[in-house]
Amino acid sequence: MHQYFHTNFGFCLWDLAALLVLVVMVVVLVVHASRQKKRLKDFEEELSDQQAQQKP
């Protein structure tokens, strides 16, 4: 089976596993970045609200 994939498609079955790991890592990175952006926005809004309340 390994020889079949390697000769007919030009890649190894381990390459599929590595590609899957890469795709999962990219998805996790995108999700993390979007959530971090939302957390930062929420934090900045909370901070501006607190600063507005402290000003007389």
PAMARKE-857701 format. One record per atom (N, C-alpha, C): residue in three letters; atom name; x, y, z. Coordinates in Angstrom, 1 decimal. Example, Ala and Ser with C-alpha at 12.3 -4.5 7.8 and 13.67 -1.06 7.14 Angstrom:
# PAMARKE-857701
NODE residuo atomo     xx     yy     zz
NODE     ALA     N   13.2   -5.7    7.8
NODE     ALA    CA   12.3   -4.5    7.8
NODE     ALA     C   13.2   -3.3    7.8
NODE     SER     N   12.8   -2.2    7.1
NODE     SER    CA   13.7   -1.1    7.1
NODE     SER     C   12.9    0.0    7.9
# end
This chain:
# PAMARKE-857701
NODE residuo atomo     xx     yy     zz
NODE     MET     N    0.8   -1.2    0.0
NODE     MET    CA    0.0    0.0    0.0
NODE     MET     C    0.9    1.2    0.0
NODE     HIS     N    1.9    1.2    0.8
NODE     HIS    CA    2.8    2.4    0.9
NODE     HIS     C    3.5    2.6   -0.5
NODE     GLN     N    3.9    1.6   -1.1
NODE     GLN    CA    4.5    1.7   -2.4
NODE     GLN     C    3.6    2.2   -3.5
NODE     TYR     N    2.3    1.8   -3.4
NODE     TYR    CA    1.3    2.2   -4.3
NODE     TYR     C    1.1    3.7   -4.2
NODE     PHE     N    0.9    4.3   -3.0
NODE     PHE    CA    0.7    5.7   -2.9
NODE     PHE     C    2.0    6.5   -3.3
NODE     HIS     N    3.1    5.9   -2.9
NODE     HIS    CA    4.4    6.6   -3.2
NODE     HIS     C    4.6    6.7   -4.7
NODE     THR     N    4.4    5.7   -5.4
NODE     THR    CA    4.7    5.7   -6.8
NODE     THR     C    3.6    6.3   -7.7
NODE     ASN     N    2.3    6.2   -7.3
NODE     ASN    CA    1.3    6.7   -8.1
NODE     ASN     C    1.0    8.2   -7.8
NODE     PHE     N    1.1    8.6   -6.6
NODE     PHE    CA    0.7    9.9   -6.2
NODE     PHE     C    1.9   10.8   -5.8
NODE     GLY     N    3.0   10.2   -5.6
NODE     GLY    CA    4.2   11.0   -5.3
NODE     GLY     C    4.4   11.4   -3.9
NODE     PHE     N    3.6   10.9   -3.0
NODE     PHE    CA    3.8   11.2   -1.6
NODE     PHE     C    3.5   10.0   -0.7
NODE     CYS     N    3.9   10.1    0.5
NODE     CYS    CA    3.8    9.0    1.4
NODE     CYS     C    2.6    9.2    2.3
NODE     LEU     N    2.1    8.1    2.9
NODE     LEU    CA    0.9    8.2    3.8
NODE     LEU     C    1.2    9.1    5.0
NODE     TRP     N    2.5    9.1    5.4
NODE     TRP    CA    2.9   10.0    6.5
NODE     TRP     C    2.7   11.5    6.1
NODE     ASP     N    2.8   11.8    4.8
NODE     ASP    CA    2.6   13.1    4.4
NODE     ASP     C    1.2   13.6    4.6
NODE     LEU     N    0.2   12.7    4.5
NODE     LEU    CA   -1.2   13.0    4.7
NODE     LEU     C   -1.4   13.3    6.2
NODE     ALA     N   -0.7   12.6    7.1
NODE     ALA    CA   -0.8   12.8    8.5
NODE     ALA     C   -0.2   14.2    8.8
NODE     ALA     N    0.9   14.5    8.3
NODE     ALA    CA    1.6   15.8    8.5
NODE     ALA     C    0.7   16.9    7.9
NODE     LEU     N    0.1   16.7    6.8
NODE     LEU    CA   -0.8   17.7    6.2
NODE     LEU     C   -2.0   18.0    7.1
NODE     LEU     N   -2.5   16.9    7.7
NODE     LEU    CA   -3.7   17.0    8.6
NODE     LEU     C   -3.3   17.8    9.8
NODE     VAL     N   -2.1   17.5   10.4
NODE     VAL    CA   -1.6   18.2   11.6
NODE     VAL     C   -1.5   19.7   11.2
NODE     LEU     N   -0.9   20.0   10.1
NODE     LEU    CA   -0.7   21.4    9.6
NODE     LEU     C   -2.1   22.1    9.5
NODE     VAL     N   -3.0   21.5    8.9
NODE     VAL    CA   -4.4   22.1    8.8
NODE     VAL     C   -5.0   22.4   10.1
NODE     VAL     N   -4.9   21.4   11.0
NODE     VAL    CA   -5.4   21.6   12.4
NODE     VAL     C   -4.7   22.8   13.1
NODE     MET     N   -3.4   22.9   12.9
NODE     MET    CA   -2.6   23.9   13.6
NODE     MET     C   -3.0   25.3   13.0
NODE     VAL     N   -3.3   25.4   11.7
NODE     VAL    CA   -3.7   26.7   11.1
NODE     VAL     C   -5.1   27.1   11.6
NODE     VAL     N   -6.0   26.1   11.7
NODE     VAL    CA   -7.3   26.4   12.2
NODE     VAL     C   -7.3   26.9   13.6
NODE     VAL     N   -6.5   26.2   14.5
NODE     VAL    CA   -6.3   26.6   15.9
NODE     VAL     C   -5.8   28.0   16.0
NODE     LEU     N   -4.8   28.3   15.1
NODE     LEU    CA   -4.2   29.6   15.1
NODE     LEU     C   -5.2   30.7   14.8
NODE     VAL     N   -6.0   30.5   13.7
NODE     VAL    CA   -7.0   31.4   13.3
NODE     VAL     C   -8.0   31.6   14.4
NODE     VAL     N   -8.5   30.6   15.0
NODE     VAL    CA   -9.5   30.7   16.1
NODE     VAL     C   -8.9   31.4   17.3
NODE     HIS     N   -7.7   31.1   17.6
NODE     HIS    CA   -7.1   31.8   18.7
NODE     HIS     C   -6.9   33.3   18.5
NODE     ALA     N   -6.5   33.6   17.3
NODE     ALA    CA   -6.3   35.0   16.9
NODE     ALA     C   -7.6   35.8   17.0
NODE     SER     N   -8.7   35.2   16.5
NODE     SER    CA  -10.0   35.9   16.5
NODE     SER     C  -10.5   36.1   17.9
NODE     ARG     N  -10.3   35.0   18.7
NODE     ARG    CA  -10.8   35.1   20.1
NODE     ARG     C  -10.0   36.1   20.9
NODE     GLN     N   -8.7   36.2   20.6
NODE     GLN    CA   -7.8   37.1   21.3
NODE     GLN     C   -8.2   38.6   20.9
NODE     LYS     N   -8.5   38.8   19.6
NODE     LYS    CA   -8.9   40.1   19.2
NODE     LYS     C  -10.2   40.5   19.9
NODE     LYS     N  -11.2   39.6   20.1
NODE     LYS    CA  -12.4   39.9   20.8
NODE     LYS     C  -12.1   40.2   22.2
NODE     ARG     N  -11.3   39.4   22.9
NODE     ARG    CA  -10.9   39.7   24.3
NODE     ARG     C  -10.3   41.0   24.5
NODE     LEU     N   -9.4   41.4   23.6
NODE     LEU    CA   -8.7   42.7   23.6
NODE     LEU     C   -9.7   43.8   23.5
NODE     LYS     N  -10.7   43.7   22.5
NODE     LYS    CA  -11.7   44.7   22.3
NODE     LYS     C  -12.6   44.8   23.6
NODE     ASP     N  -13.0   43.7   24.2
NODE     ASP    CA  -13.8   43.7   25.4
NODE     ASP     C  -13.0   44.4   26.5
NODE     PHE     N  -11.7   44.1   26.7
NODE     PHE    CA  -10.9   44.7   27.7
NODE     PHE     C  -10.8   46.2   27.5
NODE     GLU     N  -10.6   46.6   26.3
NODE     GLU    CA  -10.5   48.1   26.1
NODE     GLU     C  -11.8   48.8   26.4
NODE     GLU     N  -12.9   48.2   26.0
NODE     GLU    CA  -14.2   48.8   26.3
NODE     GLU     C  -14.4   48.8   27.8
NODE     GLU     N  -14.1   47.8   28.5
NODE     GLU    CA  -14.2   47.8   30.0
NODE     GLU     C  -13.3   48.8   30.6
NODE     LEU     N  -12.1   49.0   30.1
NODE     LEU    CA  -11.2   49.9   30.7
NODE     LEU     C  -11.7   51.4   30.4
NODE     SER     N  -12.2   51.6   29.2
NODE     SER    CA  -12.7   53.0   28.9
NODE     SER     C  -13.9   53.3   29.8
NODE     ASP     N  -14.8   52.3   30.1
NODE     ASP    CA  -15.9   52.5   31.0
NODE     ASP     C  -15.5   52.8   32.4
NODE     GLN     N  -14.5   52.1   32.9
NODE     GLN    CA  -13.9   52.4   34.2
NODE     GLN     C  -13.3   53.7   34.3
NODE     GLN     N  -12.6   54.2   33.2
NODE     GLN    CA  -12.0   55.5   33.3
NODE     GLN     C  -13.0   56.6   33.2
NODE     ALA     N  -14.1   56.3   32.5
NODE     ALA    CA  -15.2   57.3   32.4
NODE     ALA     C  -15.9   57.5   33.7
NODE     GLN     N  -16.0   56.4   34.5
NODE     GLN    CA  -16.7   56.4   35.8
NODE     GLN     C  -15.8   57.1   36.8
NODE     GLN     N  -14.5   57.1   36.7
NODE     GLN    CA  -13.6   57.7   37.6
NODE     GLN     C  -13.5   59.2   37.5
NODE     LYS     N  -13.7   59.7   36.3
NODE     LYS    CA  -13.6   61.1   36.0
NODE     LYS     C  -14.8   61.9   36.7
NODE     PRO     N  -14.5   62.9   37.5
NODE     PRO    CA  -15.6   63.7   38.1
NODE     PRO     C  -16.3   64.6   37.1
# end
